[in-house]
Amino acid sequence: MIEDLTGKTTFRDKEQYVKLHQSFLIRLLDLIFQNRMGCSNEGNLSALYDGICNHLQCTLDFMEEFFGNYFDLNEKIPEPYFTIAKEDLRKQLKRFKIAASKQSAIDSALFNHIANCINQVINKDVEFITYRQLNYFKILMNELLTLKTKLSSKTISDTLFFLNFNEPNFIMSEYSRLQQLIENEVTNNAKIEVLRFEQKIINQQSVKLHCCFSQDMPSLKEQMNGWIIEEIRYLESMPLPAAISETVQENENKIHTSLSVAKLAIIIRLLVIDKIIINRTVAPMLRVVAKTVTTLQKDEISFGSLETKYHAPDKNTVNAVKDMLFKWIHILDKL
């Protein structure tokens, strides 16, 4: 085979030659393996079958290692190799399950997406898998079992994004997660801010080159971005609710905002820390703000609520305000 390969001059000839012999070897291995399963484990015949299988598998392994540029990763793996691979995956999944069970904060749904995909292979729910698919599962389990940081929902999710886990059920669960996030917000502007912040996080995720769960699907990032962009367009096209529009027109003596109380409190605190607002005491100033500023949730702001959120901002709101400030920077560049 090596002599024939070195005698060829074009890339196409070498590629076709390797793929042809790879296909022949896989079919031959499958046939021998089926005959091997039909005979007893004792006797010379079973030993002969095992010897031939090992020799053919070694030849395939040699081709994959030394002629990797021509080796067809979309070809099915032979039955003997499939049997060994399934057992290896079963052991790795068991180790991952034990590690995940020790961390109560891990989202069970996230674990189940991974487990279900591998169980389909282990339990013969699929007829065969390709070299590319098997390599992906090996990389996935190796990444999850050798994480340098503590195993958590975030580290698992980051790993799935890194390896472009564009599995349909996982993507649908991500859509549901985003939908739940924006349902917690009252106004469309707040929903858009949440979506843009999530989009920023997704786009900043690192990705392993030439790696994906399915070649037939767009990348995980591409699908997530498409969903977020369409949702933002829809929210931006929606008119202001009639009740809110009337409130804005009736109370012209107040400053009307589309902020939540929590975001307003953080922005005021920034102005105080940066000495833009220089009142000597905070409480009287917050009372004035509560009387003169409105949010879309309420026409009248509770002083107690504003004061509490001023002194104890929550992390999610801080991140949302950060995203808002980044947006302001882009707006400034256009002024």
TIGU-286437 format. One line per 3 residues: their letters; for each residue x, y, z of N, C-alpha, C, O. Coordinates in steps of 0.2 Angstrom, whole numbers, plus 5000, padded with zeros to 4 digits. Layout:
<sites>
a	X/Y/Z/X/Y/Z/X/Y/Z/X/Y/Z  ... $
</sites>
This chain:
<sites>
mie	5004/4994/5000/5000/5000/5000/5004/5006/5000/5003/5011/4996  5010/5006/5004/5014/5012/5004/5018/5013/4998/5018/5019/4995  5020/5008/4994/5023/5008/4988/5018/5011/4983/5020/5015/4979 $
dlt	5012/5009/4983/5007/5012/4978/5005/5019/4980/5005/5023/4975  5005/5021/4986/5004/5028/4988/5010/5032/4985/5008/5038/4983  5016/5030/4987/5021/5034/4985/5022/5035/4977/5025/5039/4975 $
gkt	5019/5030/4974/5020/5030/4966/5015/5035/4963/5015/5037/4957  5010/5037/4967/5005/5041/4964/5007/5048/4965/5011/5050/4969  5005/5053/4961/5007/5060/4961/5002/5065/4963/5003/5070/4965 $
tfr	4995/5063/4962/4990/5068/4964/4987/5066/4970/4986/5061/4972  4984/5072/4973/4981/5071/4980/4975/5067/4979/4973/5063/4983  4971/5068/4974/4965/5064/4973/4966/5057/4972/4962/5053/4975 $
dke	4971/5054/4969/4973/5047/4968/4974/5044/4975/4971/5039/4977  4978/5048/4979/4980/5045/4986/4974/5045/4990/4973/5040/4994  4970/5050/4990/4964/5050/4994/4959/5045/4992/4956/5041/4997 $
qyv	4958/5044/4986/4953/5038/4984/4956/5032/4986/4952/5027/4987  4962/5031/4985/4966/5024/4987/4965/5023/4994/4963/5017/4996  4966/5027/4998/4965/5026/5006/4958/5025/5007/4956/5020/5011 $
klh	4953/5029/5005/4946/5028/5006/4944/5021/5004/4939/5018/5007  4946/5019/4998/4943/5013/4995/4946/5007/5000/4942/5003/5001  4952/5007/5002/4954/5001/5006/4952/5002/5013/4951/4997/5016 $
qsf	4951/5008/5015/4947/5009/5022/4940/5006/5022/4939/5002/5026  4937/5007/5017/4930/5004/5016/4930/4997/5016/4926/4993/5019  4935/4994/5012/4935/4987/5011/4937/4983/5018/4934/4978/5020 $
lir	4942/4986/5021/4944/4984/5028/4938/4984/5033/4937/4979/5036  4934/4989/5033/4929/4990/5038/4923/4984/5036/4921/4981/5041  4921/4984/5030/4916/4979/5028/4919/4971/5029/4915/4967/5032 $
lld	4925/4970/5028/4928/4964/5030/4928/4962/5037/4927/4957/5039  4930/4967/5041/4930/4967/5048/4923/4965/5051/4922/4961/5055  4918/4969/5048/4911/4968/5050/4909/4960/5049/4906/4957/5053 $
lif	4911/4958/5043/4909/4951/5041/4912/4946/5045/4909/4941/5048  4919/4947/5047/4922/4942/5051/4919/4942/5058/4919/4937/5061  4918/4948/5061/4915/4949/5067/4908/4946/5068/4907/4942/5073 $
qnr	4904/4946/5063/4898/4943/5063/4899/4935/5063/4895/4932/5067  4903/4933/5059/4905/4925/5060/4908/4923/5066/4906/4918/5069  4912/4928/5069/4915/4926/5076/4910/4926/5081/4910/4921/5085 $
mgc	4905/4930/5081/4899/4930/5086/4895/4923/5085/4892/4922/5090  4895/4920/5080/4891/4914/5079/4895/4908/5081/4892/4902/5081  4901/4908/5083/4905/4902/5085/4907/4903/5092/4906/4908/5095 $
sne	4908/4897/5095/4910/4897/5102/4916/4900/5104/4920/4901/5099  4918/4902/5110/4924/4905/5112/4930/4900/5112/4935/4902/5113  4928/4894/5112/4934/4889/5112/4935/4886/5105/4931/4886/5101 $
gnl	4941/4884/5104/4943/4881/5098/4948/4885/5094/4948/4891/5095  4950/4882/5088/4955/4886/5084/4952/4891/5080/4955/4896/5078  4945/4889/5078/4942/4894/5074/4941/4901/5077/4942/4906/5073 $
sal	4939/4901/5083/4938/4908/5086/4944/4911/5087/4944/4917/5086  4950/4908/5088/4956/4911/5089/4958/4914/5082/4962/4919/5082  4957/4910/5077/4958/4912/5070/4955/4919/5069/4958/4923/5066 $
ydg	4948/4919/5070/4944/4925/5069/4947/4931/5073/4948/4936/5070  4949/4930/5079/4952/4935/5083/4958/4938/5081/4959/4944/5080  4962/4933/5078/4969/4935/5075/4968/4939/5069/4971/4944/5068 $
icn	4963/4937/5065/4962/4941/5059/4959/4948/5060/4961/4953/5057  4954/4948/5065/4951/4954/5067/4957/4959/5070/4957/4965/5068  4961/4957/5074/4966/4961/5077/4971/4964/5071/4973/4969/5072 $
hlq	4973/4959/5067/4977/4961/5061/4974/4967/5057/4977/4972/5055  4968/4966/5055/4964/4971/5051/4963/4977/5055/4964/4983/5052  4962/4977/5061/4961/4983/5065/4967/4987/5066/4967/4993/5065 $
ctl	4973/4983/5066/4979/4987/5067/4981/4990/5060/4984/4996/5060  4979/4987/5055/4980/4990/5048/4976/4997/5047/4978/5002/5045  4969/4996/5050/4965/5002/5050/4968/5008/5054/4968/5014/5052 $
dfm	4970/5006/5060/4973/5011/5065/4979/5014/5062/4980/5020/5062  4983/5010/5058/4989/5013/5055/4987/5018/5049/4990/5023/5049  4982/5016/5045/4980/5021/5040/4977/5027/5043/4979/5033/5041 $
eef	4974/5027/5049/4971/5033/5052/4976/5037/5055/4976/5043/5054  4982/5034/5057/4987/5038/5060/4992/5041/5055/4993/5047/5056  4994/5037/5050/4999/5040/5046/4996/5043/5039/5000/5046/5036 $
fgn	4990/5041/5038/4987/5044/5032/4980/5048/5034/4975/5047/5031  4981/5052/5039/4975/5055/5042/4972/5060/5037/4966/5061/5038  4976/5063/5033/4973/5068/5028/4969/5065/5023/4964/5069/5020 $
yfd	4970/5059/5022/4965/5055/5017/4960/5051/5020/4956/5048/5017  4961/5049/5027/4956/5045/5030/4949/5048/5030/4949/5053/5032  4944/5044/5029/4937/5046/5029/4934/5046/5036/4932/5040/5038 $
lne	4934/5051/5039/4931/5051/5046/4923/5051/5046/4920/5049/5051  4920/5051/5040/4913/5050/5040/4911/5043/5038/4905/5042/5037  4916/5039/5038/4915/5032/5037/4913/5029/5044/4916/5031/5049 $
kip	4909/5024/5044/4907/5020/5050/4913/5016/5053/4917/5014/5049  4913/5016/5059/4918/5012/5062/4916/5005/5062/4910/5003/5063  4921/5000/5062/4920/4993/5061/4916/4990/5068/4917/4993/5073 $
epy	4913/4985/5067/4909/4982/5073/4914/4980/5079/4912/4982/5085  4919/4977/5078/4924/4975/5084/4926/4982/5087/4926/4982/5094  4928/4987/5084/4930/4993/5087/4924/4997/5090/4925/5000/5096 $
fti	4918/4996/5087/4912/4999/5090/4911/4996/5097/4909/4999/5102  4912/4989/5098/4910/4986/5104/4915/4988/5109/4913/4989/5115  4921/4989/5108/4926/4992/5113/4925/4999/5114/4925/5001/5120 $
ake	4923/5003/5109/4922/5010/5110/4916/5011/5115/4916/5015/5119  4911/5007/5114/4905/5008/5118/4907/5006/5126/4904/5010/5130  4911/5001/5127/4913/5000/5134/4917/5005/5137/4916/5007/5143 $
dlr	4921/5008/5133/4925/5014/5135/4921/5020/5137/4922/5023/5142  4916/5021/5133/4911/5027/5134/4907/5026/5140/4906/5030/5144  4905/5019/5141/4901/5018/5147/4905/5019/5153/4902/5022/5158 $
kql	4911/5017/5153/4915/5019/5159/4916/5026/5161/4916/5028/5166  4918/5030/5155/4919/5037/5156/4912/5041/5158/4913/5045/5162  4907/5038/5156/4900/5041/5158/4899/5040/5165/4896/5044/5169 $
krf	4901/5034/5167/4900/5032/5174/4904/5037/5179/4902/5039/5184  4910/5038/5177/4915/5042/5181/4912/5049/5181/4912/5053/5186  4910/5052/5175/4907/5058/5175/4901/5059/5179/4900/5064/5182 $
kia	4896/5054/5179/4890/5054/5183/4892/5054/5191/4889/5058/5195  4897/5050/5193/4899/5050/5200/4902/5057/5202/4900/5060/5207  4906/5060/5197/4909/5067/5199/4903/5072/5199/4903/5077/5203 $
ask	4898/5072/5194/4893/5077/5194/4888/5076/5200/4886/5081/5203  4887/5070/5203/4883/5068/5209/4886/5072/5215/4882/5073/5220  4892/5073/5215/4895/5076/5221/4894/5083/5221/4896/5087/5226 $
qsa	4892/5086/5216/4891/5094/5215/4883/5095/5215/4880/5094/5210  4880/5097/5220/4873/5098/5221/4871/5104/5216/4865/5104/5214  4875/5108/5214/4873/5114/5211/4873/5113/5203/4871/5117/5199 $
ids	4875/5107/5201/4875/5106/5194/4867/5104/5191/4864/5101/5194  4866/5108/5186/4859/5107/5183/4858/5100/5180/4862/5098/5176  4853/5096/5183/4852/5089/5180/4851/5089/5173/4853/5084/5170 $
alf	4847/5094/5170/4845/5094/5163/4852/5094/5159/4852/5091/5154  4857/5098/5161/4863/5099/5157/4866/5092/5157/4869/5090/5152  4867/5089/5163/4870/5082/5163/4866/5077/5158/4869/5073/5155 $
nhi	4859/5078/5159/4855/5073/5155/4856/5074/5147/4856/5069/5144  4857/5080/5145/4859/5081/5138/4865/5077/5135/4865/5073/5130  4870/5077/5139/4876/5073/5138/4875/5066/5138/4877/5062/5134 $
anc	4872/5064/5144/4871/5057/5145/4867/5053/5140/4868/5048/5138  4861/5057/5138/4857/5054/5133/4860/5053/5126/4859/5048/5123  4864/5058/5124/4868/5057/5118/4873/5051/5118/4873/5047/5113 $
inq	4876/5050/5124/4881/5044/5124/4877/5038/5125/4879/5032/5123  4871/5038/5129/4867/5032/5130/4864/5029/5124/4864/5023/5123  4863/5034/5119/4860/5031/5113/4865/5027/5109/4864/5022/5106 $
vin	4872/5029/5110/4877/5024/5107/4878/5018/5111/4879/5013/5108  4879/5019/5118/4880/5013/5122/4874/5008/5121/4876/5002/5121  4868/5010/5121/4862/5005/5121/4860/5003/5114/4854/5001/5114 $
kdv	4864/5005/5109/4863/5003/5102/4856/5006/5100/4853/5003/5096  4855/5012/5102/4849/5016/5099/4851/5018/5092/4847/5020/5088  4857/5018/5090/4860/5020/5084/4863/5014/5080/4866/5010/5084 $
efi	4862/5013/5074/4865/5007/5070/4872/5007/5070/4876/5002/5071  4875/5013/5069/4882/5014/5069/4884/5021/5070/4880/5025/5070  4890/5022/5072/4893/5029/5072/4899/5030/5068/4903/5025/5067 $
tyr	4901/5035/5066/4906/5037/5062/4913/5038/5066/4912/5039/5072  4918/5038/5062/4925/5040/5066/4924/5047/5069/4927/5048/5074  4921/5051/5065/4921/5058/5067/4916/5059/5073/4918/5062/5078 $
qln	4911/5055/5074/4906/5055/5079/4910/5052/5086/4909/5055/5091  4913/5047/5085/4917/5044/5090/4922/5048/5093/4923/5049/5099  4926/5051/5088/4931/5056/5091/4928/5061/5095/4931/5064/5099 $
yfk	4922/5064/5092/4919/5069/5096/4917/5067/5103/4919/5071/5108  4914/5061/5104/4913/5059/5110/4919/5058/5115/4919/5059/5121  4924/5056/5112/4930/5055/5116/4933/5061/5118/4935/5062/5124 $
ilm	4933/5066/5114/4935/5073/5116/4931/5076/5121/4933/5079/5126  4924/5075/5120/4919/5078/5125/4920/5075/5132/4921/5079/5137  4921/5069/5132/4922/5065/5139/4928/5067/5142/4929/5068/5148 $
nel	4934/5067/5138/4940/5069/5140/4940/5076/5143/4943/5077/5149  4937/5081/5140/4937/5088/5142/4933/5088/5149/4935/5092/5153  4927/5085/5149/4923/5085/5155/4927/5082/5161/4926/5084/5167 $
ltl	4931/5076/5160/4934/5073/5165/4940/5076/5168/4943/5074/5173  4943/5080/5164/4950/5083/5165/4949/5091/5166/4954/5094/5165  4943/5093/5168/4943/5100/5169/4947/5103/5175/4948/5099/5180 $
ktk	4951/5108/5174/4955/5111/5179/4952/5115/5184/4954/5116/5190  4946/5117/5183/4942/5120/5188/4936/5116/5191/4935/5110/5188  4933/5118/5196/4928/5114/5199/4922/5112/5194/4920/5117/5191 $
lss	4920/5106/5194/4914/5104/5190/4908/5108/5192/4906/5108/5198  4905/5111/5188/4899/5115/5189/4894/5116/5183/4897/5114/5177  4888/5119/5183/4884/5120/5178/4888/5124/5173/4887/5123/5167 $
kti	4891/5130/5175/4895/5134/5171/4900/5131/5167/4901/5132/5161  4905/5127/5171/4910/5124/5167/4908/5119/5162/4911/5118/5157  4903/5115/5164/4900/5111/5159/4897/5114/5153/4899/5112/5147 $
sdt	4893/5120/5154/4891/5124/5148/4896/5127/5144/4896/5127/5138  4901/5129/5147/4907/5132/5144/4910/5127/5139/4913/5128/5134  4911/5121/5142/4914/5115/5138/4910/5114/5132/4913/5112/5127 $
lff	4903/5113/5133/4899/5112/5127/4899/5117/5122/4899/5116/5116  4900/5124/5124/4901/5129/5119/4908/5128/5116/4908/5129/5110  4913/5127/5120/4920/5126/5117/4920/5121/5112/4924/5121/5107 $
lnf	4916/5115/5113/4916/5110/5108/4911/5110/5103/4909/5105/5100  4907/5116/5103/4902/5117/5098/4897/5111/5098/4896/5107/5093  4894/5110/5104/4889/5105/5105/4882/5107/5102/4878/5108/5106 $
nep	4882/5107/5096/4876/5109/5092/4871/5103/5091/4868/5102/5086  4869/5100/5097/4864/5095/5097/4857/5098/5098/4856/5102/5102  4852/5096/5094/4846/5099/5094/4843/5100/5101/4840/5105/5102 $
nfi	4843/5095/5105/4839/5095/5111/4843/5100/5116/4839/5104/5120  4849/5101/5116/4853/5105/5120/4851/5112/5117/4850/5117/5122  4851/5113/5111/4850/5120/5108/4843/5122/5110/4842/5128/5112 $
mse	4838/5118/5110/4831/5119/5112/4831/5121/5119/4827/5126/5121  4835/5118/5123/4835/5120/5131/4838/5126/5132/4836/5130/5136  4843/5128/5128/4846/5135/5128/4841/5140/5126/4840/5146/5129 $
ysr	4837/5139/5121/4831/5144/5119/4826/5145/5125/4824/5150/5127  4825/5139/5128/4820/5139/5134/4823/5143/5140/4820/5147/5143  4830/5142/5141/4833/5146/5146/4833/5154/5145/4831/5157/5150 $
lqq	4834/5156/5139/4834/5163/5137/4827/5165/5138/4825/5171/5140  4822/5161/5136/4815/5163/5136/4813/5165/5143/4809/5169/5145  4815/5160/5148/4813/5161/5155/4817/5167/5158/4814/5171/5162 $
lie	4823/5169/5156/4826/5175/5158/4822/5181/5156/4822/5186/5160  4820/5182/5150/4817/5188/5148/4810/5188/5151/4807/5194/5151  4807/5182/5152/4800/5182/5155/4800/5186/5162/4795/5188/5165 $
nev	4806/5185/5166/4806/5188/5172/4807/5196/5172/4806/5199/5177  4808/5199/5166/4808/5206/5165/4801/5209/5163/4797/5205/5159  4800/5215/5165/4793/5218/5164/4793/5221/5157/4788/5221/5154 $
tnn	4798/5225/5156/4798/5230/5150/4802/5226/5144/4806/5222/5145  4800/5228/5138/4804/5226/5132/4811/5228/5132/4815/5224/5130  4812/5234/5135/4819/5237/5135/4823/5233/5140/4829/5231/5138 $
aki	4820/5231/5145/4824/5226/5150/4825/5219/5147/4831/5217/5148  4820/5217/5143/4821/5210/5140/4827/5211/5135/4831/5206/5134  4827/5216/5131/4832/5217/5126/4839/5217/5129/4844/5215/5126 $
evl	4840/5221/5135/4846/5221/5138/4848/5215/5140/4854/5213/5140  4844/5211/5143/4846/5204/5145/4848/5200/5139/4853/5196/5140  4845/5200/5134/4847/5196/5128/4853/5198/5125/4857/5194/5123 $
rfe	4854/5205/5125/4861/5207/5122/4867/5205/5127/4872/5204/5125  4865/5205/5134/4871/5203/5138/4872/5196/5137/4878/5194/5137  4867/5192/5136/4868/5185/5135/4872/5183/5128/4876/5179/5128 $
qki	4870/5188/5123/4873/5187/5117/4881/5189/5118/4885/5185/5114  4882/5194/5122/4889/5195/5123/4893/5190/5126/4899/5188/5124  4890/5186/5131/4893/5181/5134/4894/5175/5129/4900/5172/5129 $
inq	4889/5174/5125/4890/5168/5120/4895/5170/5115/4899/5165/5113  4896/5176/5112/4900/5178/5107/4908/5178/5110/4912/5177/5106  4908/5179/5117/4915/5179/5120/4918/5172/5122/4923/5171/5124 $
qsv	4913/5167/5121/4915/5160/5122/4921/5158/5117/4920/5159/5111  4926/5154/5119/4931/5152/5115/4928/5145/5112/4924/5142/5115  4931/5144/5106/4928/5138/5102/4934/5134/5099/4939/5137/5096 $
klh	4934/5127/5100/4939/5123/5097/4938/5122/5089/4932/5121/5087  4943/5123/5085/4942/5123/5078/4941/5116/5075/4943/5111/5078  4937/5116/5070/4935/5110/5067/4932/5105/5071/4934/5099/5071 $
ccf	4928/5107/5076/4925/5102/5081/4917/5104/5081/4916/5110/5082  4913/5099/5081/4906/5100/5081/4903/5093/5083/4905/5088/5081  4897/5093/5086/4893/5087/5087/4890/5085/5080/4890/5079/5079 $
sqd	4887/5089/5076/4884/5088/5070/4886/5092/5064/4886/5098/5065  4889/5089/5059/4891/5093/5053/4885/5096/5049/4886/5100/5045  4879/5093/5050/4873/5094/5046/4870/5100/5049/4865/5103/5046 $
mps	4872/5103/5055/4868/5108/5058/4873/5114/5059/4879/5113/5059  4870/5120/5058/4874/5126/5060/4878/5126/5066/4875/5122/5071  4883/5130/5067/4886/5130/5074/4882/5132/5080/4877/5135/5078 $
lke	4884/5130/5086/4880/5132/5092/4879/5139/5092/4874/5142/5093  4885/5143/5091/4885/5150/5092/4880/5153/5087/4877/5158/5088  4881/5151/5080/4877/5154/5075/4869/5153/5076/4865/5158/5075 $
qmn	4867/5147/5079/4860/5146/5080/4858/5150/5086/4852/5153/5086  4862/5151/5091/4860/5155/5097/4859/5162/5095/4855/5166/5097  4864/5165/5091/4864/5172/5089/4858/5173/5085/4855/5178/5085 $
gwi	4856/5168/5080/4851/5169/5076/4844/5170/5080/4840/5174/5078  4843/5166/5085/4837/5166/5089/4837/5173/5093/4832/5176/5093  4843/5175/5096/4843/5181/5100/4841/5187/5095/4838/5192/5097 $
iee	4844/5187/5090/4843/5193/5085/4836/5194/5083/4833/5199/5083  4833/5188/5081/4826/5188/5079/4821/5190/5085/4817/5194/5084  4823/5188/5091/4819/5190/5097/4820/5197/5099/4815/5201/5100 $
iry	4826/5200/5098/4827/5207/5099/4823/5211/5094/4820/5216/5095  4823/5209/5087/4820/5213/5082/4812/5213/5084/4809/5218/5083  4810/5207/5086/4802/5207/5088/4801/5211/5093/4796/5215/5093 $
les	4805/5211/5099/4804/5216/5104/4804/5223/5103/4800/5227/5105  4809/5225/5098/4810/5232/5096/4804/5234/5092/4802/5240/5092  4801/5230/5088/4795/5232/5084/4789/5232/5088/4784/5235/5085 $
mpl	4788/5230/5094/4782/5230/5098/4781/5237/5100/4786/5241/5103  4775/5240/5100/4773/5247/5102/4773/5247/5110/4772/5242/5113  4774/5253/5112/4774/5254/5120/4767/5253/5122/4762/5255/5119 $
paa	4766/5249/5127/4759/5247/5130/4755/5254/5131/4758/5259/5133  4749/5253/5130/4744/5259/5130/4744/5262/5137/4744/5268/5137  4744/5258/5142/4744/5261/5149/4750/5265/5151/4749/5270/5154 $
ise	4756/5262/5148/4762/5266/5150/4762/5272/5146/4765/5277/5148  4760/5272/5139/4760/5278/5135/4756/5283/5138/4758/5289/5138  4750/5282/5141/4746/5287/5144/4749/5290/5150/4748/5296/5152 $
tvq	4752/5285/5154/4755/5288/5160/4761/5293/5159/4761/5298/5162  4765/5291/5153/4770/5296/5151/4767/5303/5150/4770/5308/5151  4761/5303/5146/4758/5309/5144/4755/5313/5150/4755/5319/5150 $
ene	4752/5309/5155/4749/5313/5160/4754/5316/5165/4752/5321/5168  4759/5313/5166/4764/5315/5171/4770/5318/5168/4776/5316/5169  4769/5324/5165/4774/5328/5162/4779/5331/5167/4784/5334/5165 $
nki	4777/5331/5173/4781/5334/5178/4786/5330/5181/4790/5331/5186  4786/5324/5178/4791/5319/5181/4796/5317/5175/4794/5317/5169  4802/5314/5177/4806/5311/5172/4804/5303/5172/4805/5300/5176 $
hts	4802/5301/5166/4800/5295/5164/4806/5291/5161/4809/5293/5157  4807/5285/5164/4813/5280/5162/4810/5273/5160/4805/5272/5163  4814/5270/5156/4812/5263/5155/4816/5258/5159/4817/5252/5158 $
lsv	4819/5261/5165/4824/5257/5169/4820/5254/5174/4814/5255/5176  4823/5248/5177/4820/5245/5183/4823/5249/5189/4827/5253/5189  4819/5248/5195/4822/5252/5201/4829/5250/5203/4833/5254/5205 $
akl	4830/5244/5202/4837/5241/5203/4843/5244/5199/4848/5246/5201  4841/5245/5192/4846/5248/5188/4847/5256/5189/4852/5258/5189  4841/5259/5191/4841/5266/5192/4845/5267/5198/4849/5272/5199 $
aii	4845/5263/5203/4849/5264/5210/4856/5263/5208/4860/5267/5211  4858/5258/5204/4865/5257/5203/4868/5263/5199/4874/5265/5200  4864/5266/5194/4866/5272/5190/4867/5278/5195/4872/5281/5194 $
irl	4863/5279/5199/4863/5284/5204/4870/5283/5208/4873/5288/5210  4871/5277/5211/4877/5276/5215/4883/5277/5211/4888/5280/5214  4883/5275/5205/4889/5277/5200/4890/5285/5200/4896/5287/5201 $
lvi	4885/5288/5199/4886/5296/5199/4888/5298/5206/4892/5303/5206  4886/5295/5211/4889/5298/5218/4896/5296/5219/4900/5300/5221  4898/5290/5217/4905/5287/5218/4909/5291/5214/4915/5293/5216 $
dki	4907/5293/5208/4911/5297/5203/4911/5305/5205/4914/5309/5201  4907/5306/5210/4907/5313/5212/4904/5318/5207/4905/5324/5206  4899/5315/5203/4895/5319/5199/4889/5322/5202/4887/5328/5202 $
iin	4886/5317/5206/4881/5320/5211/4885/5321/5218/4888/5316/5220  4885/5327/5221/4889/5329/5226/4885/5331/5233/4888/5334/5237  4879/5329/5233/4875/5330/5239/4879/5327/5245/4882/5321/5244 $
rtv	4879/5330/5251/4882/5328/5257/4879/5321/5260/4883/5317/5262  4873/5321/5259/4869/5315/5262/4865/5312/5256/4862/5315/5252  4865/5305/5257/4862/5301/5251/4854/5301/5252/4851/5301/5247 $
apm	4852/5299/5258/4845/5298/5259/4840/5304/5256/4836/5302/5252  4842/5310/5258/4837/5315/5255/4837/5316/5247/4832/5317/5244  4843/5314/5244/4844/5314/5237/4840/5309/5234/4837/5310/5229 $
lrv	4840/5303/5237/4836/5297/5235/4828/5298/5235/4825/5296/5231  4826/5302/5241/4819/5304/5241/4817/5308/5235/4812/5308/5233  4821/5313/5233/4820/5317/5228/4819/5313/5221/4815/5314/5217 $
vak	4824/5309/5220/4824/5304/5214/4817/5300/5214/4814/5300/5209  4816/5297/5220/4810/5293/5220/4803/5297/5219/4798/5294/5216  4803/5304/5220/4797/5308/5219/4797/5310/5212/4792/5312/5209 $
tvt	4803/5311/5208/4803/5314/5202/4805/5310/5196/4804/5312/5190  4807/5303/5198/4808/5299/5192/4803/5293/5193/4802/5291/5198  4802/5290/5187/4797/5284/5187/4801/5279/5183/4805/5280/5179 $
tlq	4798/5273/5184/4801/5267/5180/4794/5264/5176/4789/5267/5177  4796/5260/5171/4790/5257/5167/4786/5253/5172/4780/5251/5170  4789/5250/5177/4785/5245/5181/4780/5249/5186/4774/5247/5187 $
kde	4782/5255/5188/4778/5259/5193/4779/5266/5192/4784/5269/5190  4773/5270/5193/4773/5277/5192/4776/5280/5198/4780/5285/5197  4775/5277/5204/4778/5280/5210/4783/5275/5212/4782/5269/5213 $
isf	4789/5277/5213/4795/5273/5216/4795/5273/5224/4794/5278/5227  4795/5267/5227/4796/5267/5234/4803/5269/5236/4808/5266/5234  4803/5274/5241/4810/5276/5243/4813/5270/5246/4819/5270/5246 $
gsl	4810/5266/5250/4813/5261/5254/4816/5256/5249/4822/5253/5250  4812/5254/5243/4815/5250/5238/4821/5253/5235/4826/5249/5234  4821/5259/5233/4826/5262/5230/4833/5262/5234/4838/5261/5232 $
etk	4832/5264/5241/4837/5264/5245/4840/5257/5246/4847/5257/5247  4836/5252/5247/4839/5245/5248/4843/5243/5242/4849/5241/5243  4841/5244/5236/4844/5242/5230/4850/5247/5229/4855/5245/5225 $
yha	4850/5253/5231/4856/5257/5231/4862/5255/5235/4868/5254/5232  4860/5252/5241/4866/5250/5245/4867/5243/5244/4873/5240/5246  4863/5239/5242/4864/5232/5241/4862/5229/5234/4857/5226/5233 $
pdk	4866/5231/5229/4864/5229/5222/4865/5222/5221/4870/5219/5223  4861/5219/5217/4862/5211/5215/4866/5211/5209/4867/5215/5205  4870/5205/5209/4875/5204/5204/4872/5204/5197/4875/5207/5192 $
ntv	4866/5201/5196/4863/5201/5189/4862/5208/5186/4863/5209/5180  4859/5212/5191/4858/5219/5189/4864/5223/5187/4865/5227/5182  4870/5222/5191/4876/5225/5190/4879/5223/5183/4881/5227/5179 $
nav	4878/5216/5181/4880/5214/5175/4876/5217/5169/4878/5219/5164  4869/5218/5170/4865/5221/5165/4867/5229/5164/4867/5231/5159  4869/5232/5170/4871/5239/5169/4877/5240/5165/4879/5244/5161 $
kdm	4882/5235/5167/4888/5235/5163/4887/5234/5155/4890/5238/5152  4882/5230/5154/4881/5229/5146/4878/5236/5144/4879/5237/5138  4874/5239/5148/4871/5245/5146/4876/5251/5145/4876/5255/5140 $
lfk	4881/5251/5149/4887/5255/5148/4891/5254/5142/4893/5259/5139  4892/5248/5140/4896/5246/5134/4892/5249/5128/4895/5251/5123  4885/5248/5128/4881/5251/5123/4881/5258/5122/4881/5261/5117 $
wih	4882/5262/5128/4883/5269/5128/4889/5271/5125/4890/5276/5121  4894/5267/5126/4901/5268/5123/4900/5268/5115/4903/5273/5112  4897/5263/5112/4896/5263/5105/4891/5269/5103/4892/5271/5097 $
ild	4886/5271/5107/4882/5277/5105/4887/5283/5105/4886/5287/5100  4891/5284/5109/4896/5289/5110/4900/5290/5103/4901/5295/5101  4902/5284/5101/4906/5284/5095/4903/5287/5089/4906/5289/5084 $
kl	4896/5286/5089/4892/5289/5083/4890/5296/5084/4887/5299/5079  4891/5299/5090/4888/5306/5091/4893/5311/5087/4892/5317/5087 $
</sites>
